Amino acid sequence: MPCSHINQVWVKMLIVFILVVQLSVASPKVPGGIMATFTLLLNQLGLPLDAVGMLMVANVFCVNLDAALGMVIRDLDLMDIAL
């Protein structure tokens, strides 16, 4: 019996992966547009709406951190080229 449960989990994860890829491609290209589509997916998976809100806040933090690190790395790369 445990093997069938593990197989069901992998099938569910594969379905979620396929849906995430499709939603990423089909989401509107506006700031925060992906959040509306992922809210539907995460709600369908059974996550409470409070958890979805926390994921949105974490996403904003990660996007801002990514932008800041990208600027620092770009400047360091330009300094390396100049030297």
Secondary structure, 3 states (H helix, E strand, C coil): CHHHHHHHHHHHHHHHHHHHHHHHHHCCCCCCHHHHHHHHHHHHCCCCHHHHHHHHHHHHHHHHHHHHHHHHHHHHHHHHHHC
